[in-house]
Amino acid sequence: MPRTRRTYHRYIVALLVAAPVAKATPEFSYYPDPSLPDIAAVTFLPGNRPVISYNPALCKQAGASLCEFYRYHEIAHIVLDHNNREDLSIQDKEREADQWAAKHAPMRSVKAAFRYFLSGGGSTPTHGSSRIRAERMIASTEVRPKPD
């Protein structure tokens, strides 16, 4: 059965409820956007709940587990209230989002991100080098992921 926006929203909310977070489960919309140049992104619009967009083609290419990690990374921006945090640089916000996702995403997704970063993927000036991002995976998890 195809997944709808509502199904994805319920799935992510269910994952968040199960994850230990200091704040209440955030409300957000989640929808596919084939024109998105990245795997996933969050948008904060005044007066509306945040919107997490994802590119279905890029998610398919990256694989479900890596795409799931990126969804958690975007959820982290919501949970950590990054849109209202002027005390942090954009690089600090991305570091925190990686760390939060590494702690709360399923281990299969964390391992997929670790392998992706270790192979040189995911490097941007805002997010940091792929090596740094791989190190964040190790520093943020109790079980250290190992490449297959």
PyMOL commands that set and color helices and strands:
alter all, ss='L'
color gray80, all
select helices_A, chain A and resi 5-18+56-62+64-79+82-84+90-104+107-118+130-140
alter helices_A, ss='H'
color red, helices_A
select strands_A, chain A and resi 29-32+40-43+51-54
alter strands_A, ss='S'
color yellow, strands_A
deselect
rebuild
show_as cartoon
